[in-house]
């Protein structure tokens, strides 16, 4: 959404009595597409609705009669994370950390765990920073599970 589209949005900060800003945005998208389907020129629609052509083309390309929720925004989150550490390696890091740092003893560093992984060998050994993040994530999960149980 651009600054030009913000001026025409109805929502709680604009004094309108709508159910939610999302509903107002969906209605705005539907109105723009309906005007396009009625034959209004794109330049006129954009001028009247104070929106950019790219915004209108985006929703024109997403418009489908068969899908009632075509006007809803889509997540920008990627479907996959190709560089994510595999679950098997994460589990191995956590097991190694638990073995090297039993309860009551000093915690072992990510560097020491990486050195241990290098001794065992393997296809790929994560960086020290990645091991540190995995351990932080694991200890947070353990701490939140301890308090909620």
C-alpha positions in Angstrom: 0.0 0.0 0.0 1.3 3.4 -0.8 0.9 6.8 0.8 -1.7 7.7 -1.8 -4.0 4.9 -0.8 -3.8 5.8 2.9 -5.8 9.0 2.5 -8.9 7.3 1.3 -9.0 4.4 3.8 -11.9 4.3 6.2 -10.9 3.0 9.6 -10.9 3.7 13.3 -8.4 6.5 13.0 -10.4 8.2 10.1 -13.7 8.5 12.0 -15.6 5.8 10.2 -17.7 3.2 12.0 -16.5 0.0 10.3 -16.1 -3.5 11.8 -12.3 -3.5 11.2 -9.8 -1.8 9.0 -9.3 -5.1 7.1 -13.0 -5.1 6.1 -12.6 -1.5 4.8 -9.5 -2.5 2.8 -11.4 -5.5 1.3 -14.3 -3.3 0.4 -12.0 -0.8 -1.3 -10.4 -3.5 -3.3 -13.7 -4.9 -4.4 -15.0 -1.5 -5.3 -11.9 -0.8 -7.5 -12.3 -4.1 -9.3 -16.0 -3.7 -9.8 -15.4 -0.3 -11.4 -12.7 -1.9 -13.6 -15.2 -4.7 -14.6 -17.8 -2.0 -15.3 -15.5 -0.5 -17.9 -14.1 2.5 -16.1 -10.7 3.5 -17.4 -7.8 2.5 -15.0 -6.5 6.1 -14.9 -9.9 7.4 -13.8 -10.3 4.7 -11.1 -6.8 5.4 -9.7 -7.4 9.2 -9.7 -10.8 8.9 -8.0 -9.7 6.3 -5.4 -6.3 8.0 -5.0 -4.4 4.7 -5.6 -1.5 3.7 -7.7 -1.8 1.7 -11.0 0.4 -1.0 -9.6 -2.0 -1.4 -6.7 -5.0 -1.7 -9.0 -3.2 -4.2 -11.3 -2.2 -6.3 -8.3 -5.8 -6.8 -7.3 -7.0 -7.1 -10.9 -4.6 -10.0 -11.3 -5.7 -11.6 -8.1 -9.4 -11.2 -8.8 -11.3 -14.5 -9.3 -15.1 -14.8 -9.3 -14.9 -18.4 -7.9 -12.9 -17.4 -4.8 -14.9 -15.2 -2.4 -11.8 -14.2 -0.4 -9.7 -13.0 -3.3 -9.5 -9.5 -1.8 -7.9 -10.7 1.5 -4.2 -10.0 1.8 -1.8 -12.9 1.5 1.1 -13.8 3.8 4.5 -12.7 2.6 6.1 -15.4 4.7 8.1 -17.9 2.6 6.6 -21.3 2.2 10.0 -23.0 2.8 13.3 -22.1 4.5 16.0 -23.9 2.5 18.8 -22.7 4.8 17.2 -23.9 8.0 19.2 -26.4 10.0 17.7 -29.9 9.6 15.8 -31.3 12.6 18.1 -34.3 12.9 21.2 -32.0 13.4 19.3 -29.8 15.8 18.3 -32.9 17.9 21.9 -34.0 17.8 23.1 -30.6 19.1 20.6 -30.7 21.9 21.5 -34.3 22.9 25.2 -33.4 22.9 24.5 -30.3 25.0 22.5 -32.4 27.5 25.3 -35.0 27.6 28.1 -32.4 28.1 26.1 -30.2 30.5 24.1 -32.4 32.9 22.0 -30.5 35.5 24.1 -28.9 38.2 27.2 -28.7 36.1 28.5 -25.6 34.2 27.0 -25.1 30.8 29.2 -26.0 27.9 29.8 -23.5 25.1 28.6 -23.6 21.5 32.2 -23.7 20.5 32.8 -26.9 22.5 29.7 -28.5 21.0 30.9 -27.6 17.5 34.2 -29.2 18.3 32.5 -32.4 19.4 30.4 -32.4 16.2 33.5 -32.0 14.2 35.0 -35.1 15.9 32.0 -37.2 15.1 32.1 -36.0 11.5 29.1 -35.3 9.4 27.8 -33.8 6.2 27.7 -30.2 7.4 28.5 -28.7 10.8 26.6 -25.6 11.7 28.4 -22.4 12.7 29.0 -21.5 16.3 26.4 -18.8 16.1 23.8 -21.3 14.7 24.5 -23.7 17.5 24.2 -20.9 20.0 20.8 -20.0 18.5 19.6 -23.6 18.6 20.6 -23.9 22.3 18.9 -20.6 23.2 15.7 -21.7 21.4 15.8 -25.0 23.2 16.4 -23.6 26.7 13.6 -21.1 26.1 11.3 -24.0 25.2 12.4 -25.9 28.3 11.9 -22.9 30.6 8.4 -22.1 29.2 7.3 -25.8 29.5 8.6 -25.9 33.1 6.4 -22.9 34.1 3.3 -24.0 32.3 3.2 -27.5 33.6 
